[in-house]
Amino acid sequence: GKKGGKVLLTLLFKEAQFMVLFLRDANDSQSVIDTINYLYEVLGEEAFRALFPVIITDNGSEFSNPNAIEFDKNGKRRTYLFYCDPSAPFQKGAAENNHSMIRRIIPKGNTLDIYTQDDINLMMNHINSYSRKKLNNRPPCRVFSALYGTNILKKFGSAHIPPNEMILKPDLLMK
């Protein structure tokens, strides 16, 4: 996005190469905490802990309150937060691959202010439906569904897009 505008929080499930994105109004700590709290509520404690036993992130200021991410409102641990080493993007390589696919649809430097969460979900449905060589030519949404079930997939607002309907260019979100 553009500085001062909306930003994306990306969450990658590495084994499935499956990614969910959350559109946030600002790149601040509270918006990340709010997103984690939302996921904890929607998924439920058991599913959240199964999906997020650890969260690995960079050292951005939006992750400056690890206790609010690691513990729920009652002080119960829900996850562990770890930081990648500075200048070590290879530690989150699969995320970078998905980020490059996002940039096919929303080129780097374009504002995110014109998009809604529904737009972002649509984009990710197309990206998560794109088959990957590393997944034996299966799409991430199918692998994720096999690992965690369709119910959780639906809670993320995710759906499979057939190959003949897939769009991985800016036309997908033309406003």
C-alpha positions in Angstrom: 0.0 0.0 0.0 0.9 3.7 0.2 2.3 5.2 3.4 -0.5 6.3 5.7 -3.1 4.2 3.9 -4.6 0.7 4.3 -2.2 -2.2 4.7 -2.3 -6.0 4.6 -1.6 -8.5 7.3 -0.5 -11.7 5.7 -0.7 -15.1 7.5 0.8 -18.1 5.8 0.3 -21.7 6.6 3.7 -22.9 5.3 2.9 -26.7 4.8 0.0 -25.9 2.6 1.4 -22.6 1.0 -2.1 -21.3 2.0 -2.3 -17.6 2.8 -5.0 -15.4 4.3 -4.9 -11.6 4.3 -6.5 -9.0 6.5 -7.0 -5.5 5.3 -6.2 -3.0 8.1 -6.7 0.7 8.2 -3.3 1.4 9.6 0.0 -0.4 10.1 -0.1 -0.4 13.9 0.2 -2.8 16.8 -3.5 -2.5 17.8 -4.8 -3.5 14.3 -2.7 -6.7 14.5 -3.9 -7.5 18.0 -7.5 -6.8 16.8 -7.0 -9.3 13.9 -5.6 -12.0 16.2 -8.4 -11.5 18.7 -10.9 -11.7 15.8 -9.4 -15.0 14.6 -9.3 -16.4 18.1 -13.1 -15.6 18.5 -14.1 -16.8 15.0 -12.0 -20.0 15.0 -12.5 -20.9 18.7 -9.7 -21.6 21.1 -9.0 -25.2 20.0 -8.8 -24.5 16.3 -6.8 -21.3 16.8 -4.2 -23.1 18.9 -4.0 -25.9 16.3 -3.6 -23.5 13.4 -1.3 -21.0 15.2 0.9 -22.9 17.7 3.6 -20.4 16.8 3.6 -17.2 14.8 6.8 -16.2 13.0 7.1 -12.5 12.0 9.5 -9.7 11.2 10.5 -7.0 13.7 8.0 -4.5 12.4 6.5 -2.1 14.9 3.0 -3.7 14.3 4.3 -6.7 16.3 5.7 -4.6 19.2 3.2 -6.0 21.8 3.9 -9.7 21.8 2.0 -10.4 25.0 -1.2 -9.1 23.5 -0.7 -11.5 20.6 0.5 -14.5 22.6 -2.2 -14.3 25.4 -5.9 -14.0 25.2 -7.9 -11.3 27.2 -8.0 -13.7 30.2 -4.3 -14.1 30.2 -4.3 -17.6 28.8 -1.6 -18.5 26.3 -2.9 -19.0 22.8 0.4 -19.0 20.7 4.1 -18.2 20.8 5.5 -15.3 18.8 9.0 -15.5 17.3 10.9 -12.9 15.2 12.9 -13.6 12.1 16.5 -12.4 12.0 16.9 -8.9 10.5 17.7 -8.9 6.8 16.8 -12.6 6.5 13.8 -12.8 4.1 14.8 -16.4 3.3 13.4 -17.3 6.7 9.9 -16.6 5.3 10.5 -17.7 1.7 7.0 -19.1 1.1 5.4 -15.9 2.2 7.5 -14.0 -0.3 6.4 -16.2 -3.1 2.7 -15.5 -2.3 3.6 -11.8 -2.0 4.9 -11.8 -5.5 1.6 -13.3 -6.7 -0.3 -10.6 -4.8 1.8 -8.0 -6.7 0.6 -9.5 -10.0 -2.9 -8.4 -9.1 -2.1 -5.2 -7.0 1.2 -3.9 -8.2 3.6 -2.7 -5.5 3.1 1.0 -4.6 -0.6 1.0 -5.5 -3.0 2.2 -2.8 -5.0 -0.4 -1.0 -7.6 2.3 0.1 -10.0 1.4 -2.7 -10.3 -2.2 -1.7 -12.6 -4.0 0.8 -11.9 -7.2 2.7 -14.2 -8.9 0.2 -11.9 -7.8 -2.6 -8.9 -9.1 -0.7 -10.6 -12.4 0.0 -11.5 -12.8 -3.7 -7.9 -12.1 -4.7 -6.6 -14.7 -2.2 -9.2 -17.2 -3.4 -7.6 -17.0 -6.9 -4.0 -17.1 -5.5 -4.8 -20.0 -3.2 -6.5 -21.9 -6.1 -3.3 -21.7 -8.2 -1.6 -25.1 -8.3 2.0 -25.3 -7.0 4.7 -27.6 -8.0 5.9 -27.9 -4.4 2.4 -29.3 -3.6 2.5 -32.0 -6.3 0.5 -29.6 -8.6 -2.3 -29.2 -6.1 -3.6 -25.8 -5.1 -3.0 -24.5 -1.5 -6.7 -24.3 -0.7 -7.1 -28.1 -1.4 -4.0 -29.0 0.7 -5.2 -26.7 3.5 -8.7 -28.2 3.4 -7.2 -31.7 3.6 -5.1 -30.8 6.6 -7.7 -28.7 8.6 -11.1 -29.2 7.0 -13.5 -27.2 4.9 -15.2 -25.6 7.9 -12.0 -23.7 8.8 -11.5 -22.9 5.2 -15.0 -21.3 5.1 -14.3 -19.3 8.3 -11.4 -17.7 6.4 -13.8 -16.8 3.6 -11.9 -19.0 1.3 -13.3 -20.9 -1.7 -11.7 -22.8 -4.6 -11.7 -21.1 -8.0 -11.7 -23.5 -11.0 -8.6 -23.1 -13.2 -10.6 -21.8 -16.2 -12.0 -19.0 -14.0 -8.7 -18.0 -12.3 -7.4 -14.5 -12.8 -4.0 -13.5 -11.6 -3.7 -10.0 -13.0 -5.1 -6.5 -12.1 -8.3 -7.2 -14.1 -9.5 -9.3 -11.2 -10.1 -6.2 -9.0 -10.7 -3.5 -11.5 -12.7 -0.8 -9.9 
